[in-house]
Amino acid sequence: MSSLGRASAVIAAGTMVSRVTGLLRSIVLVAVIGSYGEVADSFAYANQLPNSVFALISVGILTAVIVPQIVKATADADGGNAFISKLFTLGTVVLVVTTAIATIAAPWLVIIVAGQADPDIIALATVLAYWCLPQILFYGLYALLGEALNARKIYGPFTWAPVINNIVSIIGFILIGIAFSPVSTDATRWTPGMIAALGGTATLGIALQGLVLLIFWRRTGLSLKPDFRWRGVGLGNVGRLAGWTFLMAFASLAAGILQGNIVSAAAGVGASAAVAGNAWLIFMLPYSVIVLSIGTPYFTQISEHAAARRHDEVRADISRSIRTLVFFIAAALAAVAAAAVPASRVFTRSPDEAGGAAIVLLAYLIGLLPLTILFIVQRTFYAYDDTRTPFWFTIIQCALIVITALTAAALLAADVLPLSLLAAAVALGQSIASTLQVILATWLLHRKIGGLQIRSWMTAIGRFAIAAIPAGFAGWGVFLLLGGSNGWMLSSQLLGAVGTAIIGLIVVVVYIALLALMRAPELKVGADLLKRFLPGR
């Protein structure tokens, strides 16, 4: 447990700094181009494209395949050198080709994701996309190098590298704000120089984020060199596994594109792509800091135990990791829900905009707990080289997302759903789909490896809920006592952040106090993990 704790602390520290700087990056961006309006939505669509394309070809494949396969390859006579060199060469070739194709196809990709938006928004998004789509290559290199470092239990660089991207972006956005002040929110008034500055800044940050990991490669003890002889080292098995995750990523991407296309009806006039993106950023903060930092070392350990066929230890890992993750995530969920309005104010320019964005955030938050459990359940399938089963339960989730998104569009067309709530309705549909997905995934994993000690972690989740719900209401009460929607917390972005911190602190204190009264055993586990952050530990 001590090694897992140390690894979690390293990841959590890097993730926290990267997420905080990422929040600052978004705050500066909102200050420059806003979150409601034509330019904000244009950039949101253009900058999301490389993430979407990269997710299609790489994220699922890397997560599902790289860590387990590198763990196994280390048992080879050469320590995995040949396998990893061939894998990286193949991966780089695929990334270069895909980046080139995606960049050429930029106009069609923008139409796919933002087809219902105003033509001026689509035109600006297309030009920005030419600057942003090269990020696919650098995102890919970052993921390839980072997952390999994680597989070798070198966790720090992967989580700290995004800080470089955020710092570069913050500086670039500030300079844009100064050079082109006042920055217009009208898409038709953006010049080629403004477009190049915004798109170039975004891509430069991602490039440095990926390339900086090369500095740490020597710590792996592996010799990385180009190798185009791809036969005979087991890449066929990687391809078989990756095929299912590619299809899974494609299905998720298709569902996400449909969601974005439907939400684009509100682009430039209401909560649309930029607002949904910022709400997702807030949603992902606790997920990244807690779930990725604690769950990633567990994934490596589960992969090791699964490779050795030590199934009892895998089951124990699953139960322990879920209890630990949910202990922290329940407090974060209550805190963010209670502070949804001031937290949204950080990424908006007015109290009214914050109220609309908060509804989108709350709709996403419903899916935070299921997504936390899914992290462990899905990666356990990957540890057993099973990518086909996750494909099927993800297909069901995507079908539900499509159904809920189309339902929202139909309600909008029938004037039942206001345009201002369209993004929130789509977000709610995603949360419902994710909840049903994790129920199905857990049942399938139970069938695959036997008992998952479900009673133990469901009992723990019940304890956390008993503490988190009143803690959340206590935080909401503080928000109301300090003025609510008419109070000082919504008067500026800075005060919104201060208010969010105050509410979050109250929620955490009440949550821990209630768990202490219940003598929850997870408090000791949580305290042990937190001690890893202290100097000398």
C-alpha positions in Angstrom: 0.0 0.0 0.0 2.9 2.4 0.7 4.1 2.2 -2.9 0.6 2.8 -4.2 0.3 5.7 -1.8 3.5 7.3 -2.9 2.6 6.8 -6.6 -0.8 8.3 -5.9 0.7 11.3 -4.2 3.1 12.0 -7.0 0.2 11.7 -9.6 -2.2 13.7 -7.5 0.3 16.5 -6.9 1.1 16.8 -10.6 -2.6 16.5 -11.5 -3.6 19.1 -9.0 -1.0 21.6 -10.3 -1.9 20.9 -13.9 -5.6 21.2 -13.2 -5.2 24.4 -11.3 -3.1 25.9 -14.0 -5.6 24.5 -16.5 -8.4 26.3 -14.7 -6.3 29.5 -14.8 -5.8 28.9 -18.5 -9.6 28.7 -19.0 -10.2 31.7 -16.8 -7.8 33.8 -18.9 -9.4 32.5 -22.1 -12.9 33.4 -20.9 -11.6 36.9 -20.0 -10.2 37.3 -23.5 -13.0 35.7 -25.7 -15.8 35.0 -23.3 -17.8 31.8 -22.9 -21.1 32.8 -24.4 -20.8 34.1 -28.0 -19.6 33.3 -31.5 -15.8 33.4 -31.0 -16.0 31.3 -27.8 -18.0 28.6 -29.5 -15.9 28.7 -32.7 -12.7 28.1 -30.7 -14.4 25.4 -28.6 -15.4 23.5 -31.7 -12.0 23.9 -33.4 -9.9 23.1 -30.3 -12.1 20.1 -29.5 -11.5 18.5 -32.9 -8.0 17.2 -32.2 -9.2 15.8 -28.9 -12.0 13.9 -30.7 -9.9 12.6 -33.5 -7.1 11.6 -31.2 -9.6 9.8 -28.9 -10.8 7.8 -31.9 -7.3 6.5 -32.9 -5.4 6.5 -29.7 -6.9 7.1 -26.2 -8.8 3.9 -25.9 -6.1 1.9 -27.6 -3.4 3.3 -25.4 -5.3 2.9 -22.2 -6.5 -0.6 -23.0 -3.3 -1.9 -24.6 -0.1 -0.1 -23.7 0.1 -0.5 -20.0 -0.8 -4.3 -19.8 1.3 -5.1 -22.9 4.4 -3.2 -21.7 4.1 -4.8 -18.2 4.1 -8.2 -20.0 6.9 -7.2 -22.4 9.3 -6.5 -19.5 9.5 -10.2 -18.9 11.1 -10.6 -22.4 14.8 -11.4 -22.6 15.6 -7.8 -23.8 13.3 -6.2 -21.1 10.8 -5.2 -23.8 13.1 -3.0 -25.9 12.3 -4.5 -29.2 8.5 -4.6 -28.6 8.4 -1.0 -27.4 10.5 0.4 -30.2 8.3 -1.3 -32.8 5.2 -0.2 -31.0 6.3 3.4 -30.8 7.4 3.5 -34.5 4.0 2.1 -35.6 2.2 4.5 -33.3 4.1 7.5 -34.6 3.4 6.6 -38.3 -0.3 6.2 -37.6 -0.4 9.6 -35.8 1.4 11.4 -38.6 -0.9 10.0 -41.3 -4.0 10.6 -39.2 -3.0 14.2 -38.5 -2.4 14.9 -42.1 -5.8 13.5 -43.2 -7.7 15.2 -40.4 -6.1 18.6 -41.2 -7.0 18.3 -44.9 -10.6 17.3 -43.9 -11.0 20.3 -41.5 -13.9 21.9 -43.3 -15.9 18.7 -43.3 -15.1 17.9 -39.7 -16.3 21.3 -38.5 -19.6 20.8 -40.4 -20.0 17.4 -38.7 -19.6 18.8 -35.2 -21.2 22.2 -35.6 -23.6 21.9 -38.5 -26.4 23.7 -36.9 -24.4 26.8 -35.9 -24.5 30.1 -37.7 -22.3 30.2 -41.0 -20.0 32.8 -39.5 -19.3 30.5 -36.5 -18.6 27.6 -38.8 -16.2 29.7 -41.0 -14.2 30.9 -38.0 -14.1 27.4 -36.5 -12.8 26.0 -39.8 -9.9 28.4 -40.0 -9.0 27.8 -36.4 -9.2 24.1 -37.0 -6.3 24.2 -39.4 -4.2 25.6 -36.6 -5.5 23.2 -34.0 -5.7 19.8 -35.7 -1.8 19.3 -35.7 -2.3 18.8 -32.0 -3.3 15.2 -32.8 0.3 14.3 -33.4 1.5 15.9 -30.2 -1.3 14.5 -28.1 -0.4 11.1 -29.4 3.3 11.4 -28.6 2.3 12.6 -25.1 0.0 9.6 -24.6 2.5 7.1 -26.0 5.4 8.3 -23.9 3.3 8.9 -20.8 1.6 5.5 -20.8 5.0 3.8 -21.3 6.4 5.8 -18.3 3.3 4.8 -16.2 3.8 1.1 -17.1 7.4 1.4 -15.8 6.0 3.0 -12.6 7.4 6.4 -13.5 4.3 8.4 -12.8 5.4 12.0 -12.3 6.3 13.3 -15.8 3.0 12.3 -17.4 1.0 14.2 -14.8 3.3 17.3 -14.6 3.8 17.8 -18.4 0.4 19.5 -18.9 1.6 22.4 -16.6 3.9 23.5 -19.4 1.0 23.6 -21.9 -1.1 25.6 -19.5 1.7 28.1 -18.8 2.4 28.6 -22.5 -1.4 29.0 -23.2 -1.9 31.5 -20.3 1.0 33.7 -21.5 -0.2 33.5 -25.1 -3.8 34.3 -24.2 -2.8 37.3 -22.1 -0.6 38.6 -25.0 -3.6 38.2 -27.4 -5.8 40.1 -25.0 -3.2 42.9 -24.8 -2.3 43.0 -28.5 -5.9 42.9 -29.9 -7.7 44.7 -27.1 -10.6 45.0 -27.1 -11.0 41.4 -28.4 -14.2 41.2 -30.4 -16.7 38.4 -29.8 -18.0 38.8 -33.3 -16.7 36.0 -35.6 -16.7 38.2 -38.7 -14.3 40.7 -37.1 -11.4 38.3 -36.4 -8.4 38.9 -38.6 -5.9 36.3 -39.8 -3.3 37.5 -37.3 -5.8 37.1 -34.4 -6.7 33.6 -35.6 -3.0 32.6 -36.0 -2.2 33.9 -32.5 -5.1 32.0 -30.8 -4.7 28.7 -32.8 -0.9 28.8 -32.7 -0.8 29.3 -28.9 -3.1 26.4 -28.3 -1.0 24.0 -30.5 2.4 25.2 -29.2 1.4 24.3 -25.7 0.3 20.8 -26.7 3.5 20.3 -28.6 5.7 21.2 -25.7 3.6 19.0 -23.4 4.3 16.0 -25.5 7.9 16.6 -26.4 9.1 17.3 -22.8 8.4 13.7 -21.8 11.4 12.6 -24.0 13.7 14.2 -21.3 12.5 11.5 -18.8 12.7 8.5 -21.1 16.2 7.5 -19.9 14.7 6.7 -16.5 12.8 3.8 -18.1 16.0 2.0 -18.9 14.7 1.3 -22.4 16.4 2.1 -25.7 13.8 3.7 -27.9 14.7 3.8 -31.6 12.8 3.7 -35.0 12.1 0.1 -36.0 9.9 -0.6 -39.0 10.1 -4.4 -38.7 6.7 -4.9 -37.1 6.4 -8.6 -37.5 7.2 -11.3 -35.0 7.2 -9.4 -31.7 3.5 -9.7 -30.7 2.1 -6.6 -32.4 -0.6 -8.8 -33.9 -2.1 -9.4 -30.5 -1.9 -5.6 -29.8 -3.8 -5.1 -33.1 -6.5 -7.5 -32.1 -7.0 -5.9 -28.8 -6.8 -2.4 -30.3 -9.4 -3.2 -32.9 -12.1 -3.5 -30.3 -11.1 -0.3 -28.5 -10.9 1.5 -31.8 -14.5 0.5 -32.5 -15.4 1.5 -29.0 -13.8 4.9 -29.4 -15.5 5.4 -32.8 -18.9 4.7 -31.2 -18.2 7.1 -28.4 -16.9 9.8 -30.8 -20.0 9.4 -33.0 -22.3 9.8 -30.0 -20.3 12.8 -28.9 -20.5 14.4 -32.4 -24.2 14.0 -32.3 -24.4 15.7 -28.9 -22.2 18.6 -30.1 -24.2 18.9 -33.4 -27.5 19.2 -31.4 -26.0 21.6 -28.9 -24.7 23.8 -31.7 -28.2 25.0 -32.3 -27.6 27.3 -29.3 -24.1 28.4 -30.5 -23.6 32.2 -30.2 -26.9 32.7 -28.4 -27.0 30.5 -25.3 -25.2 27.8 -23.4 -23.5 25.8 -26.1 -20.1 24.3 -26.9 -17.9 26.7 -24.8 -20.2 26.5 -21.8 -20.5 22.7 -22.0 -16.7 22.5 -22.3 -16.1 24.6 -19.2 -18.7 22.7 -17.3 -16.9 19.5 -18.3 -13.6 21.0 -17.2 -15.0 21.6 -13.7 -16.5 18.1 -13.7 -13.2 16.6 -14.7 -11.2 18.4 -11.9 -12.1 16.0 -9.1 -12.1 13.0 -11.5 -8.6 13.8 -12.7 -7.1 14.7 -9.3 -8.7 11.8 -7.4 -9.6 9.0 -9.8 -6.6 9.2 -12.2 -4.0 9.8 -9.4 -5.3 7.0 -7.2 -6.6 4.7 -9.8 -3.6 4.7 -12.2 -1.3 2.9 -9.8 -4.1 0.5 -9.0 -4.5 -0.2 -12.7 -0.8 -1.1 -13.0 -1.1 -3.4 -10.0 -4.3 -5.0 -11.3 -2.5 -5.6 -14.6 0.4 -7.3 -12.8 -1.9 -9.5 -10.7 -4.1 -10.4 -13.7 -1.0 -11.3 -15.8 0.1 -13.6 -13.0 -3.5 -15.1 -12.8 -3.7 -14.1 -9.1 -7.5 -13.6 -9.3 -8.1 -13.3 -5.6 -5.7 -10.4 -5.5 -7.4 -8.8 -8.4 -10.7 -8.9 -6.6 -9.2 -7.4 -3.5 -7.6 -4.7 -5.7 -11.0 -3.9 -7.2 -12.8 -3.6 -3.9 -10.0 -1.6 -2.2 -9.6 0.8 -5.1 -13.3 1.5 -5.5 -13.8 2.1 -1.7 -10.7 4.4 -1.7 -11.8 6.3 -4.8 -15.4 6.8 -3.8 -14.3 8.0 -0.3 -12.7 11.0 -1.9 -15.0 11.4 -4.9 -18.2 11.6 -2.7 -16.8 14.6 -0.8 -15.7 16.3 -4.1 -19.1 15.6 -5.7 -21.0 17.2 -2.7 -18.6 20.2 -2.7 -18.8 20.9 -6.5 -22.6 20.5 -6.5 -23.0 22.9 -3.6 -20.7 25.4 -5.2 -22.0 24.9 -8.8 -23.1 28.5 -9.3 -19.9 30.3 -8.0 -17.7 27.7 -9.7 -19.5 28.4 -13.0 -19.1 32.1 -12.4 -15.3 31.6 -12.6 -15.8 30.7 -16.3 -18.5 33.2 -17.2 -18.7 37.0 -17.5 -21.9 37.6 -15.6 -24.1 36.1 -12.8 -26.9 35.3 -15.3 -24.4 33.3 -17.4 -23.1 31.5 -14.3 -26.7 30.4 -13.4 -27.1 28.9 -16.9 -23.7 27.2 -16.9 -24.3 25.8 -13.4 -27.3 23.8 -14.6 -25.1 22.1 -17.3 -22.5 21.3 -14.6 -25.1 19.8 -12.2 -26.4 17.6 -15.1 -22.8 16.3 -15.7 -22.2 15.7 -12.0 -24.9 13.0 -11.8 -22.5 10.8 -13.7 -19.4 11.4 -11.6 -19.8 8.5 -9.2 -20.7 6.0 -11.9 -17.7 7.2 -14.0 -15.4 6.6 -11.0 -16.5 3.0 -10.6 -16.3 2.4 -14.3 -12.6 3.5 -14.3 -11.7 0.4 -12.2 -14.2 -2.0 -13.7 -13.3 -1.2 -17.4 -9.6 -1.3 -16.7 -9.9 -4.7 -15.1 -11.2 -6.0 -18.4 -8.2 -4.5 -20.1 -5.9 -6.1 -17.6 -7.3 -9.5 -18.7 -6.7 -8.6 -22.4 -10.4 -8.3 -22.8 -11.3 -5.3 -24.9 -14.4 -6.9 -26.6 -16.6 -6.8 -23.5 -16.0 -3.1 -22.9 -16.9 -2.5 -26.5 -20.3 -4.0 -26.1 -21.2 -2.2 -22.9 -19.9 1.0 -24.3 -22.0 0.5 -27.5 -25.1 0.3 -25.2 -24.1 3.5 -23.5 -23.6 5.3 -26.8 -27.0 4.1 -28.0 -28.5 5.6 -24.8 -26.6 8.8 -25.4 -28.0 9.0 -28.9 -31.6 8.3 -27.7 -31.4 11.0 -25.0 -29.8 13.6 -27.3 -32.4 13.0 -30.0 -35.1 13.3 -27.4 -33.7 16.6 -26.3 -33.7 17.8 -29.9 -37.3 16.7 -30.4 -38.4 18.5 -27.2 -36.6 21.6 -28.5 -38.3 21.4 -31.8 -41.7 20.9 -30.1 -41.0 24.1 -27.9 -41.2 21.9 -24.8 -37.5 22.4 -24.0 -36.1 26.0 -23.9 -33.0 26.6 -26.0 -31.2 27.8 -22.8 -31.6 24.3 -21.3 -30.5 22.3 -24.4 -26.9 21.7 -23.3 -28.1 20.7 -19.8 -30.6 18.2 -21.2 -27.9 16.6 -23.4 -25.5 16.5 -20.4 -28.2 14.8 -18.3 -28.7 12.2 -21.0 -25.0 11.4 -20.9 -25.1 11.0 -17.1 -28.1 8.6 -17.3 -26.4 6.6 -20.0 -23.2 6.3 -17.9 -25.0 5.2 -14.9 -26.7 2.3 -16.7 -23.4 1.5 -18.4 -21.6 1.0 -15.1 -24.3 -1.3 -13.8 -24.0 -3.5 -16.9 -20.2 -3.4 -16.8 -20.0 -4.5 -13.2 -22.4 -7.4 -13.8 -20.3 -8.6 -16.7 -17.1 -8.4 -14.8 -18.7 -10.3 -11.9 -19.6 -13.0 -14.4 -16.0 -13.0 -15.8 -13.9 -13.3 -12.7 -16.4 -14.3 -10.0 -17.2 -12.3 -6.8 -16.2 -8.7 -6.8 -16.8 -8.1 -3.1 -19.6 -5.9 -4.2 -21.3 -5.9 -0.8 -18.2 -4.4 0.8 -17.9 -1.5 -1.5 -21.6 -0.8 -1.8 -21.8 -0.7 2.0 -19.0 1.8 2.0 -20.7 3.9 -0.8 -23.8 4.0 1.4 -21.7 5.4 4.3 -20.2 8.0 2.1 -23.6 9.0 0.8 -25.0 9.4 4.3 -22.1 11.8 5.1 -21.9 13.6 1.7 -25.6 14.5 1.3 -25.9 16.6 4.5 -22.4 18.0 3.8 -23.6 19.2 0.4 -26.6 20.8 1.9 -24.4 22.5 4.5 -22.3 24.0 1.7 -25.4 25.1 -0.2 -26.7 26.7 3.0 -23.4 28.7 3.3 -23.9 29.9 -0.3 -27.4 31.1 0.5 -26.4 32.8 3.8 -23.7 34.7 1.9 -26.2 36.2 -0.5 -26.9 33.3 -3.0 -27.3 34.4 -6.6 -27.3 38.1 -5.5 -24.3 37.8 -3.2 -20.7 38.8 -3.5 -19.6 35.3 -4.8 -21.0 36.1 -8.2 -19.7 39.7 -8.5 -16.5 38.6 -10.3 -14.5 35.6 -11.5 -12.0 36.0 -8.6 -14.7 36.1 -5.9 -16.4 33.2 -7.6 -13.3 31.2 -7.0 -13.0 32.4 -3.4 -16.6 31.4 -2.8 -16.1 28.0 -4.3 -13.2 27.4 -2.0 -15.1 28.4 1.1 -18.1 26.2 0.2 -15.8 23.3 -0.6 -14.0 23.6 2.7 -17.3 23.6 4.7 -18.5 20.5 2.8 -15.3 18.6 3.4 -15.2 19.4 7.1 -18.8 18.3 7.6 -18.2 15.2 5.5 -15.2 14.1 7.5 -16.9 14.9 10.8 -19.9 12.7 9.9 -17.7 9.8 8.8 -15.7 10.1 12.0 -19.0 9.9 14.0 -19.8 6.7 12.0 -16.2 5.5 12.6 -15.8 4.8 8.9 -12.7 2.6 8.4 -11.9 4.4 5.1 -10.9 7.5 7.0 -7.6 5.8 7.9 -6.9 4.8 4.3 -7.7 8.4 3.2 -5.4 9.8 6.0 -2.6 7.5 5.0 -2.8 8.6 1.3 -2.9 12.3 2.3 0.2 11.8 4.5 2.2 10.9 1.4 2.0 14.6 0.4 3.8 15.7 3.6 7.6 16.4 3.4 9.7 13.5 4.3 7.0 10.9 3.7 
